[in-house]
Amino acid sequence: MIGFCVDSNAQMPAQLVERYGVEVVPLTVTVDGEAFLEGVDLDADAFWARFGGGASPIVGTAAPSPGRFVAAYETLATRGATEILSVHIGSSISGTFDAARVGSRSSPVPVRLVDTGTASFAVTCSLWEAAEAVKRGADLDQAAHVAEAVAASTDNVFVVRALDLAAKGGRLGVTSAPAEAIPVIRLVDGSVQPVAEVCTTDEAADAMASAVLAGGSRLRVGISIADAAAASLWQALEDRLRDAEEVTELVRYRVGPSVGVHTGPGTAGAMWYPALEQ
């Protein structure tokens, strides 16, 4: 039996963790000098609350220790795993992969490591499709190759001022005063590319949904917000994607501390990839 492991930077939602029995190894997040384990003693809501009232806390991240990976691999082995697929944030971005590699040497069962070369929900996408491949009969090496391929094909679209849009509500009426446009953007090979400029939640959801649906068919999609106050955009985007024939499955996730340290409050977006043919 193949067990699965990711690190908390993957922002993997609970429904996927539970579905595939994934062990999530937490990164350490420091906020104003106080250390927390991401997703264990600091969740997204508690993290973003630190930014309330315009506060600008000093935030940093640190990779897990190799021992945390050993503990995760031992847990998976105890559950019956005879080998493990361990999928992680890129080694050029974080020391997490190196810690996993050191930890794998003390694992009670063989571990196949995947350096995705990427971060955030793209790591979840890589594990998501690899786990589906295992359900269809893939062996460990085949599943690892699937994870690597998905890491290279995952796309994204997002806004970094979702709270401003949420405050404005729906579409502007004809008598509304002109509003400052907010960019909808994509990150491609490390470069920011413009997608649209919007003034309302509905316009942002339209632009992001169009970008997702242009990604092809059989899409697995994750939609995200950082601050819970931007949930209206979460819902608006889900409404546009839920029944789209191009979408195979849609999940929600939160932008938590280890990603939010780079994006800041008011981030919302989507990541997606084409699911493999069965």
C-alpha positions as CSV (number, residue, x, y, z in Angstrom):
1,M,0.0,0.0,0.0
2,I,1.3,3.5,-0.9
3,G,1.0,6.2,1.7
4,F,1.1,9.9,1.0
5,C,2.9,12.8,2.6
6,V,3.0,16.5,1.9
7,D,4.2,19.6,3.8
8,S,1.8,22.3,5.1
9,N,2.9,24.8,2.4
10,A,0.7,22.7,0.1
11,Q,-2.4,24.3,1.8
12,M,-4.2,21.0,1.3
13,P,-7.8,21.1,2.4
14,A,-9.1,18.7,5.0
15,Q,-11.3,16.9,2.5
16,L,-8.3,15.8,0.4
17,V,-6.2,15.0,3.5
18,E,-9.0,12.7,4.7
19,R,-9.8,11.2,1.3
20,Y,-6.2,10.0,0.7
21,G,-5.0,9.6,4.2
22,V,-2.3,12.2,3.8
23,E,0.2,13.0,6.5
24,V,0.9,16.7,6.5
25,V,4.2,17.9,8.0
26,P,4.0,21.4,9.3
27,L,6.4,24.2,8.5
28,T,7.3,26.6,11.4
29,V,5.9,30.1,11.1
30,T,7.1,33.0,13.3
31,V,5.0,36.0,14.0
32,D,6.7,38.8,15.8
33,G,9.2,36.3,17.1
34,E,6.7,33.8,18.3
35,A,7.0,30.3,16.7
36,F,4.0,28.3,15.6
37,L,3.4,25.0,13.7
38,E,1.4,25.8,10.6
39,G,-2.1,24.2,10.7
40,V,-1.4,22.8,14.2
41,D,-1.3,25.8,16.5
42,L,-1.7,28.5,14.0
43,D,-4.5,28.3,11.3
44,A,-5.4,30.8,8.6
45,D,-8.0,32.7,10.7
46,A,-5.6,33.1,13.7
47,F,-2.8,34.2,11.3
48,W,-4.8,36.8,9.5
49,A,-6.2,38.1,12.7
50,R,-2.6,39.3,13.5
51,F,-3.0,41.8,10.6
52,G,-6.2,43.4,12.1
53,G,-6.4,47.1,12.5
54,G,-3.7,47.7,9.9
55,A,-1.0,45.9,11.9
56,S,2.1,44.7,10.0
57,P,3.6,41.8,12.0
58,I,7.0,40.5,11.2
59,V,6.5,37.1,9.7
60,G,8.9,34.3,8.7
61,T,8.9,30.6,7.9
62,A,11.3,27.7,8.6
63,A,11.4,24.2,7.2
64,P,10.4,21.3,9.3
65,S,13.1,19.2,11.0
66,P,14.0,15.8,9.5
67,G,12.6,14.3,12.6
68,R,9.1,15.5,11.8
69,F,9.3,13.7,8.5
70,V,10.5,10.5,10.2
71,A,7.5,10.7,12.5
72,A,5.1,11.2,9.5
73,Y,6.6,8.2,7.7
74,E,6.4,6.1,10.8
75,T,2.7,7.0,11.2
76,L,2.0,6.0,7.6
77,A,3.8,2.7,8.1
78,T,1.8,2.1,11.2
79,R,-1.4,2.5,9.1
80,G,-0.2,-0.1,6.7
81,A,1.8,1.7,4.1
82,T,4.6,-0.4,2.6
83,E,6.0,2.5,0.6
84,I,5.5,6.3,0.6
85,L,5.1,9.0,-1.9
86,S,6.3,12.3,-0.3
87,V,5.6,15.4,-2.4
88,H,7.0,18.8,-1.4
89,I,7.6,22.5,-2.0
90,G,10.4,23.1,-4.4
91,S,14.0,22.7,-3.0
92,S,14.9,26.1,-4.6
93,I,12.2,27.8,-2.5
94,S,12.5,26.1,0.9
95,G,14.7,23.7,2.8
96,T,11.7,21.4,3.4
97,F,12.6,19.0,0.6
98,D,16.2,18.5,2.0
99,A,14.7,17.8,5.5
100,A,12.4,15.2,3.9
101,R,15.3,13.6,2.1
102,V,17.3,13.3,5.4
103,G,14.2,12.0,7.2
104,S,13.5,9.4,4.5
105,R,16.8,7.7,5.4
106,S,15.3,6.7,8.7
107,S,11.9,5.8,7.4
108,P,10.7,2.2,8.2
109,V,9.5,1.8,4.6
110,P,10.9,3.1,1.3
111,V,10.1,6.7,0.4
112,R,9.9,8.2,-3.1
113,L,10.5,11.9,-2.9
114,V,9.1,14.5,-5.4
115,D,10.6,17.9,-5.6
116,T,7.8,19.8,-7.3
117,G,9.8,22.9,-8.0
118,T,6.7,24.9,-7.1
119,A,4.7,25.9,-4.0
120,S,1.3,26.4,-2.4
121,F,-1.7,24.5,-3.8
122,A,0.3,23.4,-6.8
123,V,1.9,20.9,-4.5
124,T,-1.5,19.7,-3.5
125,C,-2.5,19.4,-7.2
126,S,0.6,17.2,-7.7
127,L,-0.3,14.8,-4.9
128,W,-4.0,14.9,-5.8
129,E,-3.5,13.5,-9.2
130,A,-0.8,11.1,-8.1
131,A,-3.2,9.7,-5.5
132,E,-5.9,9.3,-8.2
133,A,-3.3,7.5,-10.3
134,V,-2.6,5.1,-7.4
135,K,-6.4,4.4,-7.1
136,R,-6.3,3.4,-10.8
137,G,-3.4,1.0,-10.2
138,A,-0.2,3.1,-10.6
139,D,2.9,1.9,-8.8
140,L,5.1,4.2,-6.8
141,D,7.4,5.4,-9.6
142,Q,4.4,5.9,-11.9
143,A,2.7,8.0,-9.3
144,A,5.8,10.1,-8.8
145,H,6.0,10.8,-12.5
146,V,2.4,11.9,-12.4
147,A,3.1,14.3,-9.5
148,E,6.1,15.8,-11.4
149,A,4.0,16.2,-14.6
150,V,1.1,17.9,-12.8
151,A,3.6,20.3,-11.0
152,A,4.7,21.5,-14.4
153,S,1.1,21.9,-15.7
154,T,-0.7,23.6,-12.9
155,D,-2.0,27.1,-13.7
156,N,-3.2,30.0,-11.6
157,V,-5.1,33.3,-11.4
158,F,-5.5,35.6,-8.4
159,V,-6.1,39.0,-7.0
160,V,-4.2,40.4,-4.0
161,R,-6.8,43.0,-2.9
162,A,-9.9,40.7,-2.5
163,L,-10.9,42.5,0.7
164,D,-11.3,45.8,-1.2
165,L,-13.6,44.0,-3.7
166,A,-15.6,42.4,-0.9
167,A,-16.2,45.8,0.7
168,K,-17.6,47.1,-2.6
169,G,-20.0,44.1,-3.0
170,G,-21.7,43.4,-6.3
171,R,-21.6,45.1,-9.6
172,L,-21.5,48.9,-9.6
173,G,-24.7,50.7,-10.4
174,V,-24.9,53.3,-13.1
175,T,-24.9,56.0,-10.5
176,S,-21.9,54.7,-8.6
177,A,-18.8,56.8,-8.4
178,P,-15.8,55.5,-10.4
179,A,-13.8,52.9,-8.5
180,E,-10.1,52.2,-8.5
181,A,-9.5,49.2,-10.7
182,I,-7.9,46.1,-9.1
183,P,-5.7,43.8,-11.2
184,V,-6.4,40.1,-11.8
185,I,-3.1,38.5,-12.5
186,R,-1.3,35.2,-13.2
187,L,2.1,34.0,-12.1
188,V,3.9,32.4,-15.1
189,D,7.5,31.2,-14.7
190,G,8.0,33.6,-11.9
191,S,6.7,36.6,-13.8
192,V,3.4,38.4,-13.1
193,Q,1.1,38.7,-16.1
194,P,-2.1,40.8,-16.2
195,V,-5.4,39.1,-16.9
196,A,-8.0,41.9,-16.3
197,E,-8.7,45.0,-14.2
198,V,-11.9,44.8,-12.1
199,C,-13.9,47.0,-9.7
200,T,-16.2,44.5,-8.1
201,T,-16.5,41.0,-6.7
202,D,-18.6,39.9,-9.6
203,E,-16.2,41.2,-12.2
204,A,-13.3,39.5,-10.4
205,A,-15.2,36.2,-10.3
206,D,-16.0,36.5,-14.0
207,A,-12.4,37.2,-15.0
208,M,-11.0,34.4,-12.8
209,A,-13.6,31.9,-14.0
210,S,-12.9,32.7,-17.6
211,A,-9.2,32.1,-17.0
212,V,-9.9,28.7,-15.3
213,L,-12.3,27.5,-18.0
214,A,-9.8,28.4,-20.7
215,G,-7.5,25.8,-19.2
216,G,-9.2,22.9,-21.1
217,S,-11.4,20.0,-19.9
218,R,-11.4,17.6,-17.0
219,L,-10.0,20.2,-14.7
220,R,-9.4,19.7,-11.0
221,V,-9.7,23.2,-9.4
222,G,-8.9,24.7,-6.0
223,I,-10.3,28.1,-5.2
224,S,-8.9,30.1,-2.3
225,I,-9.1,33.1,-0.1
226,A,-6.8,34.4,2.6
227,D,-9.1,36.5,4.8
228,A,-12.5,35.0,5.7
229,A,-14.0,38.5,5.1
230,A,-13.5,37.9,1.3
231,A,-15.8,34.8,1.4
232,S,-18.2,36.6,-1.0
233,L,-15.5,36.3,-3.8
234,W,-15.0,32.6,-2.8
235,Q,-18.7,32.0,-3.3
236,A,-19.0,34.0,-6.5
237,L,-16.2,32.1,-8.1
238,E,-17.6,28.8,-7.0
239,D,-21.0,29.7,-8.4
240,R,-19.4,30.2,-11.8
241,L,-17.3,27.0,-11.8
242,R,-19.4,24.4,-9.8
243,D,-21.5,23.2,-12.8
244,A,-19.1,24.0,-15.6
245,E,-18.7,21.0,-17.9
246,E,-14.9,21.6,-18.0
247,V,-14.6,21.1,-14.2
248,T,-14.2,17.5,-12.9
249,E,-13.9,18.5,-9.3
250,L,-13.8,21.7,-7.3
251,V,-12.4,22.2,-3.8
252,R,-12.0,25.2,-1.5
253,Y,-8.8,26.0,0.4
254,R,-7.4,28.8,2.6
255,V,-4.3,30.8,2.0
256,G,-2.5,30.0,5.2
257,P,0.6,31.4,7.0
258,S,3.5,29.9,4.9
259,V,2.0,31.2,1.7
260,G,0.4,34.3,3.2
261,V,3.8,35.5,4.4
262,H,4.6,36.2,0.7
263,T,1.1,37.4,-0.5
264,G,-0.2,39.4,2.4
265,P,-3.8,39.9,3.4
266,G,-6.6,40.2,0.8
267,T,-5.4,37.4,-1.5
268,A,-7.9,35.2,-3.4
269,G,-7.6,33.0,-6.5
270,A,-7.7,29.7,-8.1
271,M,-5.2,26.9,-9.2
272,W,-6.1,24.1,-11.6
273,Y,-4.7,21.4,-13.8
274,P,-6.1,19.0,-16.4
275,A,-6.8,15.6,-14.8
276,L,-5.3,12.6,-16.5
277,E,-7.6,10.4,-18.6
278,Q,-8.8,7.3,-16.8
